């Protein structure tokens, strides 16, 4: 009589991966990202991810507003939060598909990101998370004044105007006309506006991979 088959090993629980669509409020054309973030990610992790995918430098205060309550990383002299952001995970909120929450960054410029839970999907074996799967346009430069100021700057620094000015500055540098240091400073200021409508998803995911690697080493 054949021996009974050994019992199957118990299934290992893996938290769902959250597909999030993040839209920067008050800006047209839209600046947005679509992300896959593991349910194990904490509030602190999500803050770092959002800073990375929008090209922010984490120079200002921030907060999440989730289910009517505020979360974030506390800083001396800044906003304080009751919960430890490194212990509050996305999975702990019990999000359902279609739910929304808000991420605010730089309370002076007032950048507000609307975040929508689009899907909860199982993790794919061998795939690294978090990852950005779609998006449009570069994030606004730091300290540019907020949504209305950014829209005005977009008009002032439209691509044809910036391209002509960059060409003039490069010609000045090649011929030695004017103050070299001033020309270089102006080129650095104009450079972000040359690619303001471009979103480099590959570069963003490279930065996310580096972020995940540094978090793993720190742990």
N, C-alpha and C positions, 0 to 999 in steps of 0.2 A: 504493500500500500504506500503510495508516494507521501512524502512528508509535506505538511502544509507550508505554503509559501510564507516567508517571514513578513511580519507586518510592515507596511510602508512607513517610512520616516515621517514624523509630523511635519506639516507644511510650515515653512518659515513665513511669518507675517511681514509683509513689506508695505509700508504706508504708500498711499497713492501719490502720484505726481500731479501737481496742480498746473493746469494750463491757464496762465494769467494774461489778460490783455491790459496793458498799462497805457493810458492816454494822458498827455500833458494838457491840462485844461486851459482854455482861453486863447489858444494859438491856432491860426489857420494859415496855410494848410496844416493838417494834423501832424503832430510828432507823436509816434506811438511805438510800442514794442510788444511782441508776443513771446512769452517766456514759458519754459517748463521748469518748475521748481519742486524739489522733493518735499513731501509732507514733513520730513524731519527737519527742514530748514527752520531756523528760529527767526524771531523779529530782527535780531542783530544781523543774521545772515541776509535776510531780505533787504534790509537797508543797504548793505554793502553791494548786493546785486543791482539794486536800482541806481545807486551812485555810478556803478560801472557801466550799465547799459545806456545811461543818458549822458555819460561823459562828465558828470559832476566831479568835484574834487573834495567833497566832504568837508568843506570849510565853514559850514553854517549849521544851525540847529535844525532838527527835524522832528516829526512825530507821525505815527499812524493813528487813524481813528477807525476802530474796528468794533462793531456791535455797540457803538455809543461810548466806547472807552478808549483812552489814549495809551499808546505804547511807544517806546523808543529807548534810545540810549541816553542816559542822564549825563550831563556835564556840569562841572563846577560853575556856578553862576548862571546856569541855563535852566531849561525846563526839567523838572523831576518827574519820575514815573514810579508807580507802586511796584510793578512787576519787573523781575530780572529779564531783560530782553534776550539773554542767552539761554533762558530756560523755557520761554514761551514759543512753542512750535506752531507752524501752520496747521498741522493735523489736529492740534488741541482746540481749534476754533470750531471744528465741525462744519466747515463751509459746505454749502450746497451749490450746485451748478446755477449760475446766474447771480449769485450774491456779489455785492460790491463793498469795497472799503476805500479809504483815502490815505494817500501818503503825501505829507507836506514837507517841503524843503526850503530853507532860507525864508524866515518869517518876514524879512524886509522886502525882498523881491516877490515873495508869496507864490512860489511854484507849488501847484496842487496837481497831483496825479490821481486820476480815477482808475481804480484797479477792479477788474471784473473777473470772476472765476468762470472761465469758459467750459472747462472740462476737468474731470478727474480721471486720469488714465493710469494703467498699471506701469510700473517701471520696466524699461526694456533692458534685458541682460546685456551688459557690456557698454551701455550708454552712460556717458558722464553727465551729471546734473550739478548745478543749473545750466541751462542752455537757452540761447535766444534763437527762435525759429523764424522770426519775421520782424519787420519794423520799417519805419520810414523816417528819414531826415535825421540830421544831427541834432543833439540837444542844444539849447541856447547857451551862449557863453556865461560863465559865472559873473555875478554882479553887474548884469547888463540893465537892471532896473525893473524886471518883471515882464509880464506878458505884453502890455501895451507898449512899453519902451522897446521890447524886442521886435515887435511888429514894425515900429517906426524905423528901427535900425535896419531891418530887412529891406525896407524901401530905399533907405539912404545908401546901403551897401549892396545894391542889387548886383548880380554877377557881371553885366557889361561894364558898369562903373568901376567895380573893384578890379576887374581884369585890366582895364586901361590904366588905372593908377598903378597897379603892380608892374605893368610893362614899363611905365615911365620911371618908377623907382629903380628897377633893374637896369635900365639904360643909364640912369644917373650913377649907379654904383660902378657900372662898367667904364664909364667915361671919367669918373672921379669928380662929378659935379655935386655941389652941395655938401652938407655934413653927413659923413658916412654913418655915424652912430645914429643920427636922427632917421636916416633912410631905413636902416635895419630895424629900428624900433617900430616904424610905421609898417614895414612889411610884416613883422610879427603880429601887429594888431589886425592887419587885413587878412592874414592867412586863414583864420577860421571861416570867414565869410565866403571864401572861394569854394568851400565844400559844405556849406550850411544845408543844402538840399540833398546831400548824399548820406546814405547810411551804409556803413561797412560792417556787415554782419560777421564776416570772418574775423575781423580785428576785434570786435566785441567778444566773440566766443573765445578768442585767444586770451583776452584779459579775464574772462570768467574762469577759464581753465587754470590760469595762474592764481586767481583768487581762491579757487577750490583747493589748489595745491598748497597754498600758504596756510589756509585754514586747517588742512589736514596735518601739516607739520607742527602748527601751534598746538593742536590737540594732543 
